[in-house]
């Protein structure tokens, strides 16, 4: 609705729910925290990005869709397990990664310049498959001890993905320039960190999960919206800044307590 934004926050028991819709530059954020669980959903239309994140128990799920330049990211973390799914259409790249127990599975498909990579790691075992068609894609995978490292660079449509898994830890880093989005995720031990930057339509998201703690940070410039959320222990913190139409929302949830601030 023009430069309009809608934020809805509900806190029930130890649970918290936040919902934000922005149309024009058109961004929608939805976040639900129930028990120790947190769910975040964000949709941006125009440049069209959708983020959905669910965290239940020690589990976390993130889903992000970008249309126009058209990228979709989905990440699920349940128990000690993490699942990543990423789809990019237009320049058309798809990545899927699943980590369950000590096992990790990575699948990446790029269409247009058309490159496909698939990597599965279950137990102490590792499987990698990479197909490169068209131009300028680089995939590198190293497995050391129980650790696995994958690096992927795409230039032209210019996306870069880097993933490192060491011990029980996994690190994912992705940079997309042109349509210019950057995603960075680090998972160490039971901890996961996600960072996403989108320039042009200009959106930045950062999420950190350490132990049972999760931190989300999102910045959108142009239509210019910034959201930050931290969850540590059973606590969750959300901070959002929108400039241009310029409302600012800040919410902090620590223990069973929730605080929301809007300006």
N, C-alpha and C positions, 0 to 999 in steps of 0.2 A: 504494500500500500504506500506508493510514493517512496519516501525515505523512512517509512514507518517501521517500528519494531514492537514486538509483543513478547513480554517475558512473564512466564508463569512459574511460581515456585511453591511446591507443597512439601511439607516436612511431616511425616507420620512416623511415630515411634523413633526408631533409629534411621528412618528412611526419609529421603529428600527427592523431590521432583522439580525440575526446572524446564521450562519450555520457552523458546524464543523464536519468533518468526519475523523475518525482514523481507519485504517484497519491494521491487524496484531494482535495486542491486540484489534483492531477494535472498535473504538468508534465514534459515530456520534452525534453531537449536533446541534440542529436547534432552533433558537429563533427568534420570530417575535413580534415586538411591534408596534401596530397600534392604533392611538388615545391614549387612556389611557390603551390600551390592549397590552398584552404581550403573546407570544407563544414560548415555549421552547420545543425542541424535541431532544432527545439524544438516540443514539443506540449504544450498545456495543455488538459486536459479538466475539465469542470465548467463553468467560465466558458469553457473549451475554446479555447485558442489554439495554433496550430501555426506554427512558424517554421522555414524551411529555407533555408539559404544555402550556395551552392557557389561557390568561387572557383578557377578553373583558369587557369594562365598569368597573364595580366593580367586574366582574366575572373572575374566574381563573380555568383553567383546566389543570390537570397534568396526564400524562399517562406514566407508566414505565413498561417495559417488560424485564424479566430476564429469559433466556433460557440456558440450561445446568443444573444448579440448578433450572432454569426456574421459575422465579417470574414475575408476571405482576401486576402493580399498576396503577390505574387510578383515578384521582381526578378532579372533576369539581366544580368550585365555580361560581355561577351566582347570581347577586344581593346580598342578604344576605345568599344565599343558597350554600351548598357545597356537592359534591358527591365524594365518595371515592370508588374505586373498586380495589381489589388486588387479583391476582391469582398466586398461587405458585404450579408449577408442578414439578414432581420428588419426592420430599417429599410431593408436591402436596397440596397446601393450597390456598383457594380462599376467599377473603374478599371483601365485597361490602358495602359501606356506602353512603347514600344519605341524605343531609340536605337541606331542602327547606323551606324558611320562618323561623319559629321557630321550624320546624320539622326536625328530624334526623332519618335516617334509616341505620342500620348496618346489613350487611349480610356477614358471613364468612364461607367458606367451606374448609375443610382440607381432602384431599384424600391421601391414602397410609396408614398413621396412622389414617386417615379418621375421621375428626371431623367437624361438621357443626354447626355454630351459626348464628342466625338471630335475629336482634333487630331492631324494628321500633319505632321511637318516632315522633308523629305528634301532634302539638298543645301542650297540657300539658300531652298528653297520651304517654305511653311507652309500647312496646312489646318486649320481649326477648325470643329467642328460642335457645337452645344449645343441640347439639348431640355430644357425645364423643365415638369414636370407635377406638380401638387399644390402644396405650399407650401415656401417659404423655402429656395431654393437660389440661389446667386449664382456665376456663372462670369465671369471676366474674363481676356482673353487679349491680350497686347501683344507684337508682334514688332518689334524695333528692330535694324537692321543684320542681323547674323547671329543676334541674340538674340531670345528669345521668353519672354514672361512670362504665366503662367496663374494665376488665383486663383479658388478655388471655396469657398463657405461654405454649409454646411448646418446649419440650426438646427431645433430640435424634437427630432429624433433627434440633432441637434447634432453634425455633423461639419464640419470645416473643412479644406480642401485648398488649399494655395498652392504654385504652381510657378513658378520663374523660371529662364529659360535665357538666359544672356548669353555671347556668343562661342561657345566650345565648352563652356561651363559650364551646368549645369542645377541648379535648387534646387527641392526639393519639401517642402512643409510641410503636414501634415494634423493637425487636432485633432478628436477625437470625444469629446463630453461626453454624460452620460446613462449609457450603457454605458461612456462616458468613456475613450476611447483617443486618444492623441496620437502622430502620426507626423510626423517631420520628416526630410527628406533634402536634402542639398546636394551637387551634383556640379559641380565646377569643374575645367576643364582635363581631365585624365584622372582627376580625383579625385571621389569620391562620399561623401556623409555621410548617414547614416540615423539618425533618432532617433525612438523610439516610446515613448509613455507610455500605460499603461492603468491607470485608477483605478476603484475599485469592486472588481473582482477584482484590480485594481491591479498592473499590470505595466508596466515601462519598458524599452525597448530602444533602444540608440543604436549606430549604426554609421557609421564614417568611413572612406572610401577616398580616399587622397591618393596620386597617382602610381600606383605599384603597391601602395600600402599600404592596408590596410583595418582599421577599428576598429569593434568591436561592443560595445555596452553594453546590458545588459538588467536591469531592476529589477522585481521582482514583490513587492508588499506585500499583506497580507491573509494568504494562504498564504506570502507574503513571501520571495521569492527574487530574488537579484540576480546578474546575470552580466555581465561586462565582458570584451571581447576586442579587442585591438589588433593589427593586422598592418601593419608598416611595412617596406618593402623586401621581403626574403624572410622577414621576421620576423612572428610572430603572438603575441599575448598574450591570454589568457583569464582572466577573473576572475569568479567567481560567489559570491554570498552568499545563503544561505537562512536566514531568521529565523523563529521559531515552533518548528519541528522543529530549526532552527538548525544545519545544517552549512555550512561555508564552504569553497569551493574556489577556489584561485587558481592559474592556470597562465600561464607566460610562455614564449613561444618566440621567440627572436631568433637570426638566422643559421640554422644547422642545429640549434640547441640548444633543448631543451624543458624547462620546469620546471613541476611541478604541486604545489600545496600544498592540503591539505584539513584543516579543523579542525571 
